[in-house]
Amino acid sequence: MVEFEKHTCINCRFYQPGAHYDCHENVDELVKDKNRPNFCESFSLSDKPYSKPDSSLSSQKAKQAFDSFFNI
């Protein structure tokens, strides 16, 4: 992999889904495709790879919370 190809939002230590522009740093421009290389000056390579949360686990937890709330 070429070094520039690593320069993506999801490989950055500041990538934080849900934050303003999904970035923990104060950035001025939105990067629409977080998987594509970009020229962000705040970029810092993360020491651990980003892994997308498993949506099936999230829905299971939501169902369990709902069931326990209504004592089902």
MARTORDO-893133 format. One record per residue: y negated, z negated, x negated of N, C-alpha, C in turn; residue in one letter. Coordinates in steps of 0.1 Angstrom, whole numbers, padded with zeros to 4 digits, always signed. Example, Ala and Ser with C-alpha at 12.3 -4.5 7.8 and 13.67 -1.06 7.14 Angstrom:
<recs>
+0057-0078-0132+0045-0078-0123+0033-0078-0132A+0022-0071-0128+0011-0071-0137+0000-0079-0129S
</recs>
This chain:
<recs>
+0012+0000-0009+0000+0000+0000-0012+0000-0009M-0022+0009-0006-0034+0009-0013-0043-0003-0010V-0050-0008-0019-0058-0020-0017-0067-0019-0005E-0073-0007-0003-0082-0005+0009-0075-0007+0022F-0062-0003+0022-0055-0004+0035-0053-0018+0039E-0054-0028+0030-0053-0042+0033-0066-0047+0039K-0076-0039+0037-0090-0044+0041-0092-0041+0056H-0084-0049+0064-0085-0048+0079-0087-0062+0084T-0092-0063+0096-0095-0076+0102-0083-0085+0103C-0072-0079+0107-0060-0088+0109-0055-0093+0096I-0059-0088+0084-0055-0093+0071-0065-0102+0065N-0076-0105+0072-0087-0113+0067-0085-0128+0071C-0088-0137+0062-0087-0151+0065-0097-0155+0076R-0107-0148+0079-0117-0151+0089-0113-0146+0103F-0102-0138+0104-0098-0132+0117-0094-0144+0126Y-0100-0145+0138-0097-0155+0147-0099-0149+0161Q-0088-0145+0167-0089-0140+0181-0095-0150+0190P-0104-0145+0198-0111-0154+0208-0125-0158+0203G-0128-0157+0190-0141-0160+0184-0150-0148+0187A-0163-0150+0184-0172-0139+0186-0168-0127+0177H-0166-0116+0183-0161-0104+0176-0147-0107+0169Y-0140-0117+0174-0127-0121+0168-0128-0125+0153D-0140-0130+0149-0142-0133+0135-0148-0147+0134C-0143-0155+0125-0149-0168+0122-0162-0168+0115H-0165-0157+0108-0177-0155+0101-0188-0150+0111E-0200-0150+0107-0211-0145+0115-0213-0131+0112N-0207-0122+0119-0208-0107+0117-0217-0101+0128V-0224-0090+0124-0233-0084+0133-0228-0073+0141D-0217-0066+0136-0211-0055+0143-0197-0057+0147E-0193-0052+0159-0180-0053+0164-0171-0042+0157L-0159-0046+0152-0149-0037+0147-0139-0036+0158V-0139-0024+0164-0131-0022+0176-0116-0023+0173K-0111-0015+0163-0097-0015+0159-0095-0024+0148D-0089-0036+0150-0087-0046+0140-0076-0042+0130K-0068-0032+0133-0057-0028+0124-0062-0017+0114N-0073-0011+0116-0078+0000+0108-0087-0006+0096R-0086+0000+0085-0094-0004+0073-0109-0003+0077P-0117-0012+0072-0132-0012+0074-0139-0017+0061N-0152-0017+0062-0160-0021+0050-0168-0034+0053F-0162-0044+0059-0168-0057+0062-0171-0064+0049C-0183-0069+0047-0187-0076+0035-0181-0090+0034E-0177-0096+0046-0172-0109+0047-0157-0110+0044S-0151-0098+0042-0136-0098+0041-0131-0106+0030F-0121-0114+0033-0113-0122+0023-0099-0121+0027S-0090-0116+0018-0076-0115+0021-0070-0128+0024L-0063-0128+0036-0056-0140+0040-0044-0143+0032S-0041-0156+0030-0029-0159+0022-0016-0159+0031D-0018-0158+0044-0006-0157+0053-0009-0146+0063K+0002-0137+0066+0000-0126+0075-0002-0131+0089P-0010-0123+0096-0013-0126+0111+0000-0122+0119Y+0004-0130+0128+0014-0127+0137+0010-0129+0151S+0011-0119+0159+0007-0119+0173+0015-0130+0181K+0009-0138+0189+0017-0148+0196+0026-0141+0206P+0038-0147+0208+0048-0142+0217+0044-0144+0231D+0040-0134+0238+0035-0135+0252+0046-0141+0261S+0059-0139+0259+0069-0144+0267+0070-0159+0266S+0067-0165+0254+0067-0179+0252+0055-0185+0260L+0043-0178+0259+0031-0183+0266+0034-0183+0281S+0040-0173+0286+0042-0173+0301+0053-0184+0305S+0062-0186+0296+0072-0197+0299+0065-0211+0299Q+0056-0213+0289+0049-0226+0289+0040-0227+0301K+0034-0217+0305+0025-0217+0317+0034-0221+0329A+0045-0214+0331+0054-0217+0342+0059-0232+0342K+0062-0237+0330+0067-0251+0329+0055-0260+0332Q+0043-0257+0328+0032-0266+0331+0029-0266+0346A+0030-0254+0352+0028-0253+0367+0039-0261+0374F+0051-0259+0370+0062-0266+0377+0061-0281+0375D+0057-0286+0363+0056-0300+0361+0044-0306+0369S+0033-0298+0370+0021-0302+0378+0025-0305+0392F+0033-0296+0398+0037-0298+0412+0050-0304+0414F+0056-0310+0403+0068-0317+0403+0080-0309+0410N+0080-0296+0405+0091-0287+0411+0103-0289+0403I
</recs>
